[in-house]
Amino acid sequence: MFFDKSADYLVALTHDRGAFAVSFDGDILENLADINGKNAGVFDNNGLRIGWNYSTKYHVFYTWQEGDGVVEKKFKCYK
């Protein structure tokens, strides 16, 4: 979970239901169902999956995907 101060919402990443932007009132502002722990990037040298990360500076999820390089996804609700 991340707090995106300038966006004024919480960001939650689940293993199987996607990423959520959540208001402080608990309202789900948006769901990015295709960003989750199951489809994250590539494997590191120890066989662990390199997952999605969230940048509060750029308000974007990012990961490394074999063949595509760095992949980024944003919530549309960010203003």
C-alpha positions in Angstrom: 0.0 0.0 0.0 1.2 3.5 -0.9 0.0 7.0 0.1 0.1 9.3 -2.8 0.0 12.6 -1.1 -0.3 15.0 -4.1 -2.9 12.7 -5.6 -4.7 12.6 -2.3 -5.5 8.8 -2.3 -4.2 5.5 -1.1 -2.8 3.0 -3.6 -3.3 -0.7 -2.9 -1.9 -3.6 -4.9 -3.4 -7.0 -4.5 -2.2 -10.4 -5.6 -5.2 -11.3 -7.7 -7.7 -8.4 -7.8 -5.5 -5.7 -9.2 -4.5 -2.2 -8.1 -6.9 0.2 -6.5 -6.9 4.0 -5.9 -8.9 4.5 -2.7 -10.1 7.7 -1.1 -9.7 8.4 2.6 -13.4 7.8 2.9 -12.9 4.3 1.7 -14.4 4.8 -1.7 -12.7 2.9 -4.6 -11.9 5.6 -7.1 -10.4 3.2 -9.7 -9.3 -0.3 -10.3 -6.5 -1.5 -12.6 -7.4 -5.2 -12.7 -4.4 -6.0 -15.0 -1.8 -4.9 -12.5 -1.4 -7.6 -9.9 1.1 -10.0 -8.2 0.4 -12.7 -10.8 1.5 -10.8 -13.9 4.4 -9.0 -12.6 7.5 -8.7 -14.8 10.3 -11.2 -14.9 12.2 -13.4 -12.4 15.3 -12.3 -10.6 18.4 -14.4 -10.2 16.9 -16.1 -7.1 13.7 -17.2 -9.0 11.6 -14.5 -7.3 9.2 -12.5 -9.4 10.0 -8.9 -9.8 6.7 -7.1 -9.2 5.0 -3.9 -9.9 6.2 -0.8 -8.0 4.4 2.5 -7.6 6.1 5.9 -8.0 4.4 8.6 -5.9 6.5 11.2 -7.7 5.2 10.3 -11.1 1.9 8.7 -10.0 2.6 5.5 -12.1 3.0 1.8 -11.6 6.0 0.3 -13.3 7.7 -3.0 -13.8 10.2 -4.7 -16.1 8.8 -7.2 -18.6 10.9 -9.4 -20.7 10.8 -8.3 -24.4 9.0 -5.0 -23.5 11.4 -3.3 -21.2 9.9 -1.0 -18.6 6.1 -1.0 -18.7 4.1 1.8 -17.0 0.4 2.1 -16.1 -1.5 5.1 -14.5 -4.8 5.6 -12.8 -7.1 7.9 -14.9 -8.5 9.4 -11.8 -5.2 11.3 -11.0 -5.6 14.9 -11.8 
